[in-house]
């Protein structure tokens, strides 16, 4: 079965897409990546999206329009990717998270927009969407869902291993005697917020750490940031830009004299220290890194310096491209949902039991479900 996976992450800079051809034998999956790409949002659409995100106020009218416009943008990307491989059997879209509701240490709700009906119309295949909320309804955080893929890719490696994703938010899956996963805190979110607000880079992020390299860490500010109570919460836990955003930075810098380059350097160091601290405390010996943050040399060099006993590699060594791993995850979730498999680890999200994720929007013609599969017992990507 060929499944197309789509998402836009917490950096909300564009749409990642993959097509994976899955072959299954007795629960053992082989996935061949046929197509992968990342398509930037139209600048005007991205500006509207950013303007509507918390802590800004918005209207139901704007949410409705963005739901349609983002759905249409996803549909165009999906149609092009499907055409490039000669068609697909199913699509799974994460959409664009606009709010993740966490009350204390419990997730209460989550909202991803990007109306899947537009994708179903454009591609003609069934579309799995809204994949996080079922886990939340079962008592979980709906995150990090990537732990399902991570555990399959890390399974069988000796010692304690982990997969780290550095998107807007940093999340980590630790595989040892047990599996745990959670959101560590901001990876690129705070740096990106400052870069965009100060118009320091037209791409909306600190390319090659060019700004941070010119600055120095403000130790007083760093200590204040590290004191955020979120970091002390036990796993499983989740967070997002509802907590870590530009006004959060402004609140911490109010009354301080700090140059922008020093602020960006300090926020970059925050990511290094929070991640390194959690990797050490988990006793990890092998760490596979993915996401946009792995292209930031200050972050990667900082992690390798802070973790001399850890083998820090890129996720490509596991068969999943550093820039496409989460899109591969959603292709996998789509395959699992279509085959009746619960693609979630309760030990990672905190749910009471595993649940089959998402809802299905039929494509053209009758909705024909494949024969169910009891479980996915292994995965090899190529």
C-alpha positions in Angstrom: 0.0 0.0 0.0 1.3 3.4 -1.0 0.6 6.0 1.7 1.2 9.7 1.4 2.1 11.5 4.7 1.7 15.3 5.2 2.4 17.7 8.0 3.4 21.2 8.9 5.2 21.3 12.3 5.5 23.8 15.1 7.8 25.9 13.0 4.8 26.4 10.6 7.1 27.2 7.7 5.8 24.8 5.2 4.4 21.4 4.3 6.5 18.2 4.5 5.4 15.3 2.3 6.5 11.8 1.7 5.1 8.8 -0.1 6.0 5.4 1.4 5.3 2.0 -0.2 4.6 -0.3 2.7 4.8 -4.1 2.3 3.6 -6.3 5.2 4.2 -9.9 6.1 2.9 -11.2 9.5 3.1 -7.7 11.0 6.6 -7.1 9.7 6.6 -3.9 7.6 9.0 -2.8 5.0 8.7 0.8 3.8 10.3 2.2 0.7 10.3 6.0 0.5 9.3 6.8 -3.0 9.1 10.6 -2.8 9.9 13.3 -0.2 9.7 17.0 -0.4 9.2 20.2 1.7 7.1 23.0 0.2 7.1 26.4 1.9 3.9 28.1 2.7 2.9 31.0 0.6 4.3 34.0 2.5 0.9 35.7 2.8 -0.7 32.5 4.1 2.1 32.0 6.6 1.8 35.6 7.8 -2.0 35.1 8.4 -1.3 31.9 10.3 1.4 33.4 12.5 -0.9 36.4 13.2 -3.7 34.1 14.4 -1.6 31.9 16.7 -1.6 32.2 20.5 -1.1 34.4 22.4 -2.8 36.6 19.7 -6.5 36.7 19.6 -8.4 35.6 16.5 -12.0 35.0 15.2 -13.9 32.0 14.1 -14.1 33.5 10.7 -10.3 33.6 10.5 -10.0 30.1 11.7 -12.6 28.9 9.1 -10.7 30.7 6.3 -7.3 29.4 7.4 -8.8 25.8 7.7 -9.8 26.1 4.1 -6.7 27.8 2.8 -4.3 25.5 4.6 -6.4 22.5 3.5 -6.1 23.7 -0.1 -2.4 24.2 0.2 -2.0 20.6 1.6 -4.2 19.4 -1.3 -1.9 20.9 -3.9 1.2 19.4 -2.3 -0.5 16.0 -2.0 -1.7 16.0 -5.6 1.7 16.8 -6.9 3.4 14.1 -4.8 0.8 11.5 -5.7 1.2 12.3 -9.4 5.0 12.0 -9.1 4.7 8.4 -8.1 1.8 7.4 -10.2 -0.9 7.5 -7.5 -1.4 6.5 -3.9 -3.8 4.3 -2.0 -4.3 6.5 1.1 -3.2 9.8 2.6 -2.5 10.7 6.3 -2.4 14.4 7.1 -1.4 15.9 10.5 -2.5 19.4 9.3 -1.3 22.4 11.2 -1.5 22.6 15.0 -2.9 26.0 16.1 -3.6 25.1 19.7 -2.6 22.4 22.1 -4.6 22.7 25.3 -2.7 21.6 28.4 -4.1 22.2 31.9 -1.5 21.6 34.6 0.0 18.2 33.7 -3.0 17.0 31.6 -3.8 17.5 27.9 -7.4 18.5 27.5 -7.7 19.1 23.8 -5.8 19.9 20.6 -6.7 21.6 17.3 -5.1 20.9 13.9 -6.5 22.7 10.9 -6.2 22.1 7.2 -9.5 20.6 6.0 -8.9 17.0 4.8 -11.9 17.1 2.3 -9.8 19.3 0.0 -7.1 16.6 0.0 -9.5 13.8 -0.7 -11.0 15.8 -3.6 -7.5 16.5 -5.1 -6.0 13.1 -4.7 -9.1 10.8 -4.9 -7.8 8.5 -2.1 -9.1 8.2 1.5 -7.6 10.6 4.0 -6.8 9.9 7.6 -6.7 13.1 9.7 -7.2 14.5 13.2 -4.9 11.9 14.6 -4.0 13.3 18.1 -7.4 13.7 19.8 -8.2 10.0 20.2 -5.2 9.6 22.4 -6.1 12.6 24.4 -9.7 11.3 24.9 -8.1 8.1 26.2 -6.1 10.1 28.8 -2.9 10.7 26.9 -1.2 13.9 25.7 -1.6 13.2 22.0 2.1 13.7 21.9 4.8 12.8 21.1 3.2 10.4 18.5 6.6 10.0 16.9 7.5 7.6 19.7 5.6 4.9 17.9 8.0 5.2 14.9 11.0 5.8 17.1 10.5 2.6 19.1 10.3 0.5 16.0 13.5 2.0 14.5 15.4 1.7 17.8 14.1 -1.7 18.7 16.9 -4.3 19.2 19.8 -1.8 19.7 21.8 -2.5 22.9 21.7 -0.3 26.0 19.5 2.8 26.4 18.8 4.5 23.1 16.9 7.6 22.2 15.5 9.6 19.2 15.4 13.3 19.5 13.4 15.6 17.2 14.3 19.3 17.2 11.4 21.1 15.6 9.8 24.1 17.1 9.5 22.0 20.2 12.1 19.3 21.2 10.7 15.9 21.9 12.5 12.7 22.8 11.7 9.0 22.8 13.9 6.8 25.2 14.0 3.1 24.6 15.5 0.9 27.3 13.8 -1.6 29.6 10.8 0.5 29.1 9.7 3.2 26.6 9.2 6.8 27.6 8.6 9.9 25.5 7.7 13.5 26.1 8.2 17.1 25.0 11.4 18.5 26.5 10.8 22.1 25.8 11.6 24.6 23.0 14.0 23.6 20.3 13.7 26.3 17.6 10.4 28.0 18.7 11.9 30.9 20.8 14.8 31.5 18.4 12.5 31.6 15.4 10.1 34.0 17.2 12.9 36.5 17.8 14.4 36.0 14.3 10.9 36.7 12.7 10.1 39.6 15.0 13.4 41.4 14.4 13.4 40.5 10.7 16.9 39.0 11.0 16.5 36.3 8.3 14.0 36.1 5.5 13.7 32.4 6.0 12.3 32.9 9.5 15.1 31.0 11.4 18.7 31.4 12.3 20.4 29.9 9.2 23.6 28.1 10.2 23.4 29.9 13.6 24.7 33.0 11.9 23.1 35.4 14.4 23.8 33.2 17.5 27.5 32.8 16.5 28.0 36.6 17.0 26.5 36.7 20.5 27.3 35.6 24.0 25.2 33.7 26.5 23.6 35.9 29.1 23.9 33.6 32.2 21.4 35.5 34.3 18.7 35.2 31.6 19.6 31.6 30.9 19.2 30.8 34.6 15.8 32.4 34.7 14.7 30.5 31.6 15.9 27.2 33.0 13.8 27.8 36.1 10.5 27.4 34.1 8.4 24.9 36.1 7.6 23.0 32.9 11.0 21.4 32.9 10.4 19.8 36.4 7.2 18.2 35.4 7.4 14.4 35.2 6.9 12.6 31.9 4.7 12.0 30.0 4.1 15.7 29.3 3.6 18.0 26.3 3.9 21.6 25.5 3.9 24.0 22.5 3.8 27.5 21.3 0.9 28.2 23.6 3.6 28.4 26.3 6.9 29.1 24.5 6.3 32.1 22.3 7.5 35.7 21.6 5.7 37.2 24.6 7.3 34.6 26.8 10.7 35.9 25.7 9.6 39.5 26.2 8.4 38.8 29.7 11.8 37.3 30.6 13.7 40.2 29.0 11.6 43.0 30.4 13.9 45.5 32.1 17.0 43.8 30.9 19.6 45.4 28.6 20.4 42.5 26.2 21.5 42.7 22.6 19.5 40.7 20.1 22.5 38.6 19.1 23.1 37.7 22.8 19.4 36.9 23.2 19.5 34.5 20.2 22.6 32.9 21.5 21.1 32.5 25.0 17.9 30.9 23.6 20.0 28.5 21.5 22.0 27.5 24.6 18.7 26.9 26.4 17.9 24.2 23.9 21.3 22.6 24.3 21.2 22.6 28.1 17.6 21.3 28.5 18.1 18.5 26.0 21.5 17.5 27.3 20.2 17.4 30.9 17.4 15.0 30.0 19.6 12.8 27.8 22.1 12.4 30.7 19.4 11.7 33.3 18.0 9.0 31.1 21.4 7.3 30.8 21.2 7.4 27.0 24.2 6.0 25.1 22.9 6.4 21.5 21.0 9.5 20.3 19.6 9.9 16.8 18.6 13.5 16.0 16.1 14.8 13.4 14.2 18.0 12.7 15.3 21.4 11.6 17.4 22.0 14.7 19.9 19.3 13.6 21.0 21.8 10.8 22.0 24.3 13.5 25.7 23.7 14.1 25.7 25.5 17.5 23.0 23.1 18.8 24.6 20.0 17.4 28.2 20.9 18.5 26.8 22.0 21.9 25.1 18.6 22.3 28.2 16.6 21.3 30.3 18.7 23.7 27.8 18.4 26.6 27.4 14.6 26.0 30.9 13.2 25.3 29.8 9.7 26.3 26.8 9.6 24.0 27.0 8.6 20.3 25.1 11.5 18.7 24.1 10.8 15.1 21.6 11.9 12.6 18.4 9.9 12.2 19.4 9.0 8.6 21.3 6.1 10.3 18.0 4.6 11.2 16.7 4.8 7.6 14.6 8.0 8.2 15.7 11.2 6.7 16.3 14.0 9.3 13.9 16.3 7.4 11.2 13.8 6.6 11.0 11.5 9.6 7.8 13.0 11.0 6.2 12.9 7.5 7.1 9.2 7.4 5.5 8.9 10.8 2.2 10.1 9.4 2.4 7.8 6.4 2.9 5.0 9.0 -0.1 6.1 11.1 -2.2 6.2 7.9 -1.2 2.7 7.0 -1.9 1.5 10.6 -5.3 3.2 10.8 -6.4 1.8 7.4 -5.4 -1.7 8.7 -7.0 -1.3 12.2 -3.7 -1.0 14.1 -3.3 1.3 17.1 -0.2 3.4 16.2 0.5 4.8 19.6 2.4 3.8 22.7 0.5 4.5 25.9 3.7 4.4 27.9 4.9 7.4 25.8 1.7 9.5 25.7 0.2 8.6 29.1 -3.0 7.1 27.6 -4.9 4.4 29.4 -4.8 2.0 26.4 -3.7 2.2 22.8 -6.3 3.5 20.3 -6.6 3.5 16.5 -5.9 7.1 15.6 -7.7 9.5 13.4 -10.8 9.9 11.3 -11.2 8.8 7.6 -12.5 11.0 4.8 -13.4 8.8 1.9 -11.8 9.4 -1.5 -13.5 8.9 -4.9 -15.9 6.0 -5.0 -16.5 3.4 -2.3 -14.4 3.3 0.8 -12.7 -0.1 0.7 -10.7 -1.0 3.8 -7.8 -3.6 3.6 -7.7 -6.7 5.7 -7.0 -5.8 9.3 -3.5 -6.5 10.8 -3.1 -7.4 14.5 0.0 -5.4 15.2 3.2 -4.0 13.6 6.0 -6.0 15.0 8.9 -4.5 13.1 9.7 -1.8 10.5 12.6 -1.5 8.1 12.9 1.7 6.0 14.7 2.2 2.8 
